[in-house]
Each structure stands twice: as structure tokens, then as C-alpha cells.
Amino acid sequence: MSEEKVLCSHELVIRFDQLEGNRVTWYVVPDEKIRQSQSLCASAALADEYLGKLSENPHAADSTSNAYGQYGSEYSDKSINNPYGEYGSEYSSKSATNPYATDAPKLYDSDGNYRGKLSTNKYDPDSVSNPYGRYGSEYSSDSINNPYGAGSPYRSDSPNNPYGEGLSIYGDDDG
């Protein structure tokens, strides 16, 4: 496997048409999900450090709840659980645990929708910890704190589903 970072991944349908004379034409048929996910591709290119999936699933390889995985280990430099790492330190401006972070990691659902910043900063309007913000309010359908919205334990991409895939996390790798 390549060590290169995958920013976007899509499954495509390739259609083949057999014509008279045994000629074949083919073309790629994008579905609606691909058209809608361009925002994730553009955002992921800007926030280029993949940090795994915010998920309660301790068995998923990319889960931040998998203590033995690259993104859940307290020793990994790509983990939000590493208290000495760039994304887990309470002093780093790029950390999910710094209550004053300005460049906290960003969350995206499986459809490429932005779900806010993974941050303990209660004053950042995009923070999942801001109880009055779009992504932190328990009443907002876009919030992972709303058990009937993006935070529903029945959604496959909800971080609150112990069997789900969770939300993708991207951190700003620019120094």
C-alpha cells in the first residue's frame, strides 16, 4: 500500500455500450453523492493532515477510540489522544483539547458535509463545544451533540454510534 495521503475516494460506475460491428464505447457515470462531495475534496486539500475518524467504535482501524490504532493511540503523532502531540496537546493552537485553539481539526461526514471543528473552545462559532453554535448546540441538526441529528447513534457516520464509521478528521498541516 502507498504511504500517500488519500484526500478523496469515490466509487464510479463505468458504462460499456456494445455497438454494431463489435465496437465498444465506455464512459464514467458519476452519481449524485460524487457531485455533492466536492466540498470535502476542496476542504481536505486545504486541511491536509488526515487524523482518522471521530468514532466510538473501538474496533475500527481509523477510529480515535481504538487505543491500538494510529489515530487512537496516545503515543501517535497523528492522534488527538496524544497529550504531547500537535493535535492532542492542551497548548497547541491545532489541538482538539486546547480550550483556546484557533486551528482545531475539522470534521466531515460521509457525504462530505462539514460538521464543525473538533475543539474544546467554547467561544469558536464552529466548535463542537460551543453550546450556542451550529455545530455544538444540542438543538442543531448539524451538531454531533444532537442525538436526533448528526449525533444520532443510529447514523453510520455518527461519532456516537459504537458500530459506525464516525466522522473524518482533518488537521491543518501547514506550519
N, C-alpha and C positions, 0 to 999 in steps of 0.2 A: 504494500500500500504506500501511496505517496504521503510525504510529510507536509505537503502543501495544504494550506487552509482552504476549505470549501466554503465559499460565501453564499452560494445559492445552489440548490439542487432541484431539478424538476424531472418528472417522467413525461415523456412525449409519446404521442400516438403517430406512427408513421403509416401513411396510407399508400398502398400499391394498387394501381389500376392496370389490368392487362388489356391491351388494345389489340385491334386486328393486326395480323402479321406478327404476332408474338412480341410486340413491343410492350414495354412496361414503363409507366410513369409513376413517380412517387413524390410525396410531399409530406411535410410535418404538419400535424393538426394540433395547434395549441388549444387547451381547454380554458375555461373561464378562470380557474384557480391560478393559472400561469399569468394571465393578463393582470389579475389583481395583485399578485405578489411582487410586482416590480418595485414597490416601496421598500420591501425587505432587502432586495438586492442592492438598491441605491444606498440605503441606510447602512447595511452591513459593510459595504465598501468603505464607508466613511469611518465607521466604528469597527476596526478590522481585527480585533482580538476575540476569537470565539472562546467563551468561558463555560461552555456546557449548557445544561438545561436546568432551570429552576424547577425542581420536582421533588415531591415527597417519596418518589419511587426509589428505594434503596438498592434495587437490583439492576436498574438501567445503567449502562456503561457511562453515559454522559451526564448522569444526574448529580446535582450538588449534594444529594442525600446519600450518595454511595461513598462511604468513607474510604474505600479502597480504590476508587476511580481517580482519574487525573483531575476531574473538576470538583470532586467532593473531599479529597484528601486535605488535611490540614497542613501538609508539607509541600503541596504542589504550588508552583509559582502562578498557575492559571486557575487557582481555586479562590472563591470568595470566602472559603472557610480557613484560609491561611492567615493567622493574625499578624504575620510578618511580611506578607506579600502585598503587592501593589493593589490588589483588588479586595483584600480582606483586612488590611491594617486600619485601625481606627484613626490613623494620622494621614493617610494618603487621600488626595483630592479625587482619586479614581476609585475609591473603595466603596463597597456596598455597606460597610459598617461605620463609616465616618459620618457623624451627625451633621457635619458642615460640608460634606463633599459637593464639589461643583461639577465634576465629570464622572459621575457614577455610571456603572454599567447599564445598558439599555435592554429592555425586554421586548420580544416579538412572539406572537402566537404562530401557530402552524400555517395560517393563511397570510402571514407577512404583516399583520397589523401591529403597530407599535402599541405596547402595553405599559409604557412609562419607564422610569428609572428605578433600578433596584437600589434603593438608598434608604438610610435611616434619617435622612434630612427631612424634618417635618415642615420646613419652610420652602423647599423647592416645589414649584407648582406641578412638576411631572413625577415627583417621588411617590412610590407606593406607600410611603409612611405619612404622607400629608393627608390628614383626615378630611380636609376640605377640597382637595384636588380631585381632578378627573380620574386619576389612576390609583388614588389612595382611599377615596370615600367608600364606605360600605354600601352606599346607595347608588353609586355609578355603575352602569352595566359594563364599563370598560375597566373596572377595578378588579384586581385579584383578591381584594378583600370583600367582594360581594359574592356570597355563596349562591346567588341566583344569576350571576352574570359571568364575567371572565374567571371568577374564582370558584365556580361550581365544581364540586368534587366529582361530578358526572361527565365533565368535558374531558376529552382525551388530552387536550393541551393545557389543562389547568394545573398549576403547580400544587394544588390541593388534592389532586387525585393520586392516591398511593400506587395505582397501577398504570397511570398515564405517562405520557412523554414529557409534559411540562412545557415551559416557555424557553425559547432560546435566549441566551445572554451574550451580549457583545459589549466589550470594553474598549475604550479609546486607547489605542496602542501608540499614538503619536506622542513623542516626548518633547 
